[in-house]
Amino acid sequence: MNNNSMQMNRIIKFFSLIQVALFLVPVYSKAQSQTNILPGWAFGGFVRPGNINPIISPDSTVFFNDPMSGKPNAWESDNTFNPAATIKDGKVVVLYRSEDHSGEGIGFHTSRIGYAESSDGLHFKRKKVPVLFPAKDAQKEFEWPGGCEDPRVAMTESGMYVMFYTQWNRKLPRLGVATSKDLITWQKHGPIFRKAYNGRFFNMATKSASILTKMSGDKQVIVKINGKYWMYWGEHHVYAATSTNLIDWQPG
């Protein structure tokens, strides 16, 4: 096996671990320890730490000025779920999908992405307004009225955060990408497959992207392999895609 293949295998194994970390804040307590025999590559074991769950719940008392309707909106009154987690300035930051009461049934609310942070990984303080949401911008046709869903986030070596999320206009889900230096102010870059193969994937349903990372010192950062960034994506099946700039992606 050559060096590139060995590196790829190590990265893929590590990436498998990160999928767990995106959805769970690992907490271990000696008082709650139990026998949990796991393979050598796995995190473990996970336990529910006391009576703190759920860490984030719907809140019908919080409003923000919705730029689409021009009215106050109870943006996280119905559901709070599908989070991503990362570390910034020594704190755990969770970006989570929230839904309002604008519709009935799955897919007919409007989703926005909220922000919560914690110094211990257990107790979270939320911002009162979402950090990514449909607006009267270049992405309106892809994000309204369904919203911005299901974030996945990772960081580059230079400290830029890259978030993949689902743009949902209640017609077709598309993978979008946004970037930020602080996890609060985001620049939207639009559908990630818009340019690939002359638009072949632009009008296909795409969801659920996670990028390959590695450990660099004490930080988890986005990695290049053979000169390209790599991601896995898909819902019913798992596919791969590559990019040279983190914005425009090409399915493999």
C-alpha positions, 0 to 999 in steps of 0.5 A: 500500500503506498503512502497516499492510500495509507493516508486515505485509509487513516482519514476515512477511519477518522472521518467515521468518528467525526460523524458521531461527534457532529451529533453528540457532545461526548461526556464521560462520568466515572459515576456512570461508567459501564462496561462498553467494549468497542473497537479500537477506532471508536469513541466511547463510551457515551452516557447520558449525563444526569437530567440535563437533556434535552440541551436545546428545546423549542421556545415559543417566547423568542422572536426575530424580525423576519426579512421575508415577511417583515414581521416578528417570527417565533423562529424556533417555536416548533422544533429544534433538531439536527445539529452540528458541533465544533469548537471555537475559543475553547467553547463547544458551539452547536449550530442547529435547525429550528422550525417555526409554526408557519405550516403543517407537516414535515417539510412545510414549516420554515427552517432557520439555523440557530447558534448555541455555545457551552463552556462545559459541553452540557449547558448551552446558551442560545442566541436570540436570533438565527444566524442563517435564514432565508432572506431577500438575497441571491439564495431566496429562490432556493431557500424560501419558503422552506428555509435553511436546514441540517447544518454540517460544519468544519474548519480550515487550517486558516480558521475559516468555518465551512458549513454545508446545509440544505436549501429547501424551497418546498420544491427541491432540496439542494446542498448549499455552502456558506463560510464564516470567520466567527460562526455567526456572520455567514456568507452564502455561496449557493448550491454546491453542484450548480457548475458541475458537469454543466449543471447536470446535478443542479436540479437533482435532490441533494442533501447531507454533506460532510467533509473530510477532516484530520487532526492538526495539533489539537484542532480538527481541520479540513484536509486535502488529499491529492490536491483536493477536498473530499466530502460524502453526501446523499440520503438513500445512498452515500456518494463522494464529491471533490473540490479545489476551492470548498465552494464548487463541488463535483460529484465523483 
